[in-house]
Amino acid sequence: SEASLSWQAGHLSRITYKYTRGSWETGETTAGCQDIANRAIVVDCANAPMIVADQVLGWADTCQ
């Protein structure tokens, strides 16, 4: 499934984030069910809006 989120942040702001389905116990993982570090981006919107496309490979609560 797909989802989208829009927000405003200042140019060159550093943002860290992680996808979950409601709690840390249902957070994203690698395809091999390993925990991953928080994602991080630096907002660079000097010339145009910035688009970030992420893919979640696995979820902690569905790993076997």
Residue, then its C-alpha position, 0 to 999 in steps of 0.5 A: s500500500e502507499a501513503s503520503l505525508s506533506w509538511q513544511a520544514g526550513h531549508l537545510s533542516r535535518i529530519t530523522y524519522k522511522y515508519t511504524r504501524g502504531s508503535w515501536e513493536t510494529g516498526e520497519t525492518t530490513a527484508g531480513c527482519q533486522d532492525i534499522a536505524n532511523r532514517a535521516i534527510v537534510v531538507d534542500c528546497a532552495n529551488a523547488p519542493m523536495i520529494v522523498a520516496d521511501q520503501v519499507l521492506g519489512w515489519a517487526d511484528t510480521c517477521q518469523 
